[in-house]
Amino acid sequence: MPAGTLYRGREGMWSWVAHRVTGVLIFFFLFVHVLDTALVRVSPEDYDKVVSTYKTPVVSLLEYGLVAAVLFHALNGLRIIAVDYWTHGPRYQKQMFWSVMALWGLLMVGAIYPVLGHAARVLFGS
């Protein structure tokens, strides 16, 4: 293989991978959500049991993962629309990617900061 032909995975490839992964994760969540909500019509007692299993710290972390996935997927989707439909989009796709990442990071810090503050007050008494 000639030198320089191997694609090394820049921002475009990683955003493509992350967009697909977050899309699959969101789809999986929606699938499970529809199934467990449909369970209420079949057996309300079983529905209550299933919902009670969601009240754990692990599921709370997974909920923040869901927020992170939805937020990234939405922001990156807007970037993809800009790249596809704006005449200068391909030229600025790298800058738009890093802008999406910065905005995603700021919004995630804003989402997690109150929870961390509350957890610190509960754990360390303040």
BATORFI-97781 format. One record per residue: z, y, x of N, C-alpha, C in turn; residue in one letter. Coordinates in steps of 0.02 Angstrom, whole numbers. Example, Ala and Ser with C-alpha at 12.3 -4.5 7.8 and 13.67 -1.06 7.14 Angstrom:
! residues 2
- 390 / -284 / 660 / 390 / -225 / 615 / 390 / -165 / 660 / A
- 354 / -112 / 642 / 357 / -53 / 684 / 394 / 2 / 645 / S
This chain:
! residues 126
- 0 / -58 / 42 / 0 / 0 / 0 / 0 / 62 / 45 / M
- -46 / 109 / 33 / -49 / 169 / 74 / 14 / 212 / 65 / P
- 31 / 246 / 120 / 90 / 290 / 117 / 79 / 345 / 67 / A
- 132 / 363 / 30 / 128 / 418 / -17 / 108 / 399 / -87 / G
- 94 / 335 / -100 / 73 / 316 / -167 / 130 / 288 / -209 / T
- 187 / 275 / -178 / 243 / 247 / -214 / 281 / 303 / -250 / L
- 287 / 297 / -315 / 322 / 348 / -353 / 397 / 342 / -341 / Y
- 428 / 396 / -321 / 498 / 394 / -300 / 547 / 415 / -355 / R
- 523 / 433 / -412 / 567 / 448 / -468 / 599 / 516 / -464 / G
- 563 / 566 / -484 / 590 / 633 / -485 / 619 / 646 / -554 / R
- 630 / 709 / -570 / 663 / 729 / -632 / 627 / 702 / -694 / E
- 561 / 703 / -692 / 523 / 680 / -750 / 536 / 607 / -767 / G
- 538 / 564 / -715 / 550 / 493 / -727 / 621 / 481 / -753 / M
- 670 / 515 / -721 / 739 / 503 / -742 / 752 / 531 / -811 / W
- 721 / 586 / -829 / 730 / 611 / -897 / 697 / 564 / -947 / S
- 640 / 534 / -928 / 607 / 486 / -971 / 652 / 425 / -982 / W
- 682 / 400 / -928 / 727 / 342 / -933 / 788 / 359 / -976 / V
- 819 / 416 / -961 / 879 / 436 / -998 / 863 / 448 / -1072 / A
- 804 / 476 / -1086 / 785 / 488 / -1156 / 778 / 422 / -1193 / H
- 747 / 372 / -1161 / 739 / 306 / -1193 / 806 / 271 / -1202 / R
- 849 / 274 / -1151 / 914 / 241 / -1155 / 957 / 273 / -1209 / V
- 959 / 340 / -1211 / 1000 / 373 / -1263 / 971 / 359 / -1332 / T
- 905 / 355 / -1337 / 875 / 339 / -1402 / 895 / 270 / -1426 / G
- 896 / 221 / -1381 / 916 / 153 / -1400 / 990 / 152 / -1419 / V
- 1032 / 187 / -1381 / 1104 / 189 / -1397 / 1116 / 221 / -1465 / L
- 1081 / 275 / -1479 / 1089 / 308 / -1544 / 1065 / 262 / -1600 / I
- 1009 / 228 / -1589 / 984 / 180 / -1639 / 1036 / 125 / -1651 / F
- 1065 / 98 / -1597 / 1115 / 45 / -1604 / 1175 / 70 / -1645 / F
- 1198 / 131 / -1629 / 1254 / 159 / -1667 / 1236 / 165 / -1741 / F
- 1177 / 191 / -1756 / 1157 / 200 / -1826 / 1152 / 132 / -1862 / L
- 1126 / 82 / -1827 / 1121 / 15 / -1855 / 1190 / -12 / -1873 / F
- 1237 / -8 / -1826 / 1305 / -32 / -1839 / 1338 / 9 / -1894 / V
- 1327 / 74 / -1894 / 1356 / 117 / -1945 / 1331 / 99 / -2015 / H
- 1267 / 86 / -2021 / 1239 / 67 / -2086 / 1268 / -1 / -2107 / V
- 1274 / -48 / -2061 / 1301 / -114 / -2078 / 1374 / -109 / -2100 / L
- 1415 / -73 / -2062 / 1486 / -70 / -2081 / 1496 / -30 / -2145 / D
- 1454 / 20 / -2157 / 1461 / 58 / -2219 / 1438 / 16 / -2279 / T
- 1387 / -25 / -2269 / 1363 / -69 / -2323 / 1416 / -121 / -2339 / A
- 1458 / -137 / -2292 / 1510 / -187 / -2303 / 1559 / -166 / -2359 / L
- 1566 / -101 / -2371 / 1612 / -77 / -2422 / 1591 / -102 / -2492 / V
- 1526 / -112 / -2502 / 1502 / -137 / -2567 / 1513 / -212 / -2574 / R
- 1514 / -247 / -2518 / 1522 / -320 / -2519 / 1595 / -339 / -2524 / V
- 1636 / -309 / -2479 / 1706 / -327 / -2477 / 1746 / -267 / -2450 / S
- 1776 / -228 / -2494 / 1815 / -170 / -2471 / 1872 / -189 / -2423 / P
- 1901 / -248 / -2431 / 1955 / -269 / -2386 / 1928 / -279 / -2315 / E
- 1871 / -313 / -2310 / 1840 / -323 / -2244 / 1818 / -256 / -2214 / D
- 1794 / -212 / -2256 / 1775 / -146 / -2231 / 1836 / -111 / -2200 / Y
- 1893 / -113 / -2235 / 1953 / -82 / -2208 / 1974 / -113 / -2142 / D
- 1967 / -179 / -2136 / 1983 / -213 / -2073 / 1937 / -190 / -2016 / K
- 1873 / -186 / -2031 / 1825 / -164 / -1980 / 1839 / -92 / -1959 / V
- 1850 / -49 / -2006 / 1863 / 22 / -1990 / 1928 / 29 / -1951 / V
- 1978 / -12 / -1966 / 2041 / -8 / -1928 / 2031 / -27 / -1855 / S
- 1982 / -69 / -1840 / 1969 / -86 / -1769 / 1939 / -27 / -1731 / T
- 1914 / 23 / -1766 / 1884 / 82 / -1733 / 1937 / 131 / -1710 / Y
- 1999 / 122 / -1729 / 2052 / 170 / -1712 / 2087 / 151 / -1648 / K
- 2048 / 146 / -1594 / 2075 / 127 / -1528 / 2051 / 179 / -1477 / T
- 2086 / 185 / -1421 / 2064 / 232 / -1369 / 1994 / 216 / -1341 / P
- 1978 / 152 / -1338 / 1912 / 133 / -1312 / 1857 / 160 / -1358 / V
- 1866 / 153 / -1423 / 1816 / 178 / -1470 / 1814 / 254 / -1468 / V
- 1871 / 286 / -1456 / 1870 / 359 / -1448 / 1827 / 380 / -1389 / S
- 1832 / 344 / -1334 / 1789 / 359 / -1277 / 1715 / 346 / -1294 / L
- 1703 / 292 / -1330 / 1634 / 278 / -1351 / 1607 / 332 / -1396 / L
- 1650 / 362 / -1437 / 1628 / 417 / -1480 / 1606 / 477 / -1438 / E
- 1643 / 491 / -1384 / 1621 / 545 / -1340 / 1556 / 527 / -1304 / Y
- 1547 / 463 / -1289 / 1484 / 441 / -1262 / 1427 / 451 / -1311 / G
- 1442 / 439 / -1375 / 1392 / 451 / -1427 / 1374 / 525 / -1431 / L
- 1425 / 568 / -1428 / 1412 / 640 / -1429 / 1369 / 659 / -1369 / V
- 1385 / 633 / -1310 / 1346 / 648 / -1250 / 1274 / 624 / -1257 / A
- 1265 / 565 / -1285 / 1197 / 537 / -1293 / 1157 / 578 / -1343 / A
- 1186 / 594 / -1400 / 1150 / 633 / -1451 / 1133 / 702 / -1424 / V
- 1180 / 734 / -1390 / 1168 / 801 / -1363 / 1113 / 800 / -1311 / L
- 1115 / 752 / -1264 / 1063 / 748 / -1213 / 995 / 733 / -1246 / F
- 994 / 686 / -1292 / 932 / 666 / -1325 / 900 / 725 / -1362 / H
- 942 / 764 / -1395 / 916 / 822 / -1432 / 890 / 876 / -1384 / A
- 928 / 893 / -1333 / 906 / 945 / -1286 / 845 / 924 / -1247 / L
- 844 / 861 / -1225 / 786 / 836 / -1188 / 725 / 831 / -1235 / N
- 736 / 816 / -1298 / 681 / 815 / -1346 / 649 / 884 / -1353 / G
- 691 / 936 / -1354 / 663 / 1004 / -1356 / 624 / 1019 / -1293 / L
- 648 / 995 / -1236 / 611 / 1004 / -1173 / 544 / 968 / -1176 / R
- 543 / 909 / -1203 / 481 / 871 / -1209 / 431 / 907 / -1254 / I
- 456 / 935 / -1309 / 412 / 973 / -1353 / 383 / 1033 / -1316 / I
- 425 / 1067 / -1277 / 400 / 1125 / -1239 / 348 / 1103 / -1187 / A
- 360 / 1047 / -1153 / 311 / 1023 / -1104 / 245 / 1005 / -1138 / V
- 249 / 974 / -1196 / 189 / 951 / -1230 / 150 / 1007 / -1264 / D
- 184 / 1056 / -1292 / 149 / 1105 / -1334 / 146 / 1176 / -1306 / Y
- 181 / 1190 / -1252 / 178 / 1255 / -1221 / 128 / 1250 / -1163 / W
- 82 / 1297 / -1159 / 30 / 1292 / -1108 / 58 / 1292 / -1037 / T
- 115 / 1325 / -1026 / 146 / 1325 / -960 / 201 / 1273 / -953 / H
- 209 / 1231 / -1003 / 262 / 1181 / -1002 / 261 / 1134 / -943 / G
- 205 / 1103 / -927 / 204 / 1057 / -870 / 223 / 1092 / -804 / P
- 204 / 1155 / -797 / 219 / 1191 / -736 / 294 / 1202 / -728 / R
- 329 / 1211 / -783 / 400 / 1227 / -781 / 445 / 1169 / -802 / Y
- 418 / 1108 / -805 / 458 / 1052 / -830 / 519 / 1037 / -786 / Q
- 512 / 1046 / -721 / 569 / 1034 / -676 / 625 / 1084 / -690 / K
- 609 / 1147 / -696 / 659 / 1198 / -711 / 690 / 1187 / -780 / Q
- 648 / 1166 / -827 / 675 / 1153 / -894 / 722 / 1093 / -893 / M
- 706 / 1043 / -853 / 750 / 985 / -848 / 819 / 1006 / -823 / F
- 820 / 1045 / -769 / 885 / 1066 / -741 / 921 / 1114 / -788 / W
- 884 / 1152 / -827 / 915 / 1195 / -878 / 948 / 1153 / -933 / S
- 912 / 1100 / -953 / 940 / 1054 / -1003 / 1003 / 1021 / -976 / V
- 1002 / 1000 / -913 / 1060 / 968 / -884 / 1120 / 1016 / -880 / M
- 1106 / 1078 / -861 / 1160 / 1128 / -856 / 1190 / 1143 / -925 / A
- 1146 / 1152 / -974 / 1170 / 1165 / -1042 / 1208 / 1105 / -1070 / L
- 1183 / 1045 / -1057 / 1217 / 984 / -1079 / 1286 / 980 / -1046 / W
- 1290 / 993 / -982 / 1354 / 991 / -948 / 1404 / 1042 / -976 / G
- 1381 / 1102 / -987 / 1426 / 1154 / -1016 / 1450 / 1134 / -1085 / L
- 1405 / 1109 / -1126 / 1425 / 1089 / -1194 / 1472 / 1029 / -1193 / L
- 1461 / 983 / -1147 / 1506 / 925 / -1142 / 1575 / 945 / -1117 / M
- 1578 / 991 / -1069 / 1643 / 1016 / -1047 / 1679 / 1050 / -1105 / V
- 1640 / 1089 / -1143 / 1669 / 1122 / -1201 / 1694 / 1073 / -1254 / G
- 1661 / 1016 / -1259 / 1682 / 965 / -1308 / 1742 / 926 / -1284 / A
- 1745 / 913 / -1219 / 1798 / 870 / -1192 / 1861 / 910 / -1173 / I
- 1853 / 972 / -1153 / 1910 / 1011 / -1129 / 1969 / 1013 / -1178 / Y
- 1958 / 1027 / -1243 / 2015 / 1027 / -1289 / 2049 / 959 / -1294 / P
- 2011 / 906 / -1290 / 2041 / 839 / -1294 / 2084 / 825 / -1233 / V
- 2059 / 845 / -1174 / 2098 / 834 / -1113 / 2162 / 876 / -1114 / L
- 2157 / 937 / -1139 / 2216 / 979 / -1145 / 2267 / 949 / -1192 / G
- 2244 / 923 / -1248 / 2289 / 891 / -1297 / 2321 / 828 / -1266 / H
- 2280 / 788 / -1231 / 2306 / 727 / -1200 / 2359 / 744 / -1148 / A
- 2348 / 797 / -1109 / 2397 / 817 / -1058 / 2462 / 839 / -1091 / A
- 2458 / 875 / -1147 / 2519 / 897 / -1182 / 2557 / 838 / -1210 / R
- 2521 / 789 / -1236 / 2553 / 730 / -1264 / 2586 / 687 / -1209 / V
- 2548 / 677 / -1155 / 2573 / 634 / -1101 / 2628 / 666 / -1060 / L
- 2621 / 729 / -1045 / 2667 / 760 / -999 / 2716 / 809 / -1033 / F
- 2710 / 816 / -1098 / 2755 / 859 / -1136 / 2754 / 931 / -1112 / G
- 2724 / 973 / -1150 / 2718 / 1042 / -1128 / 2735 / 1088 / -1185 / S
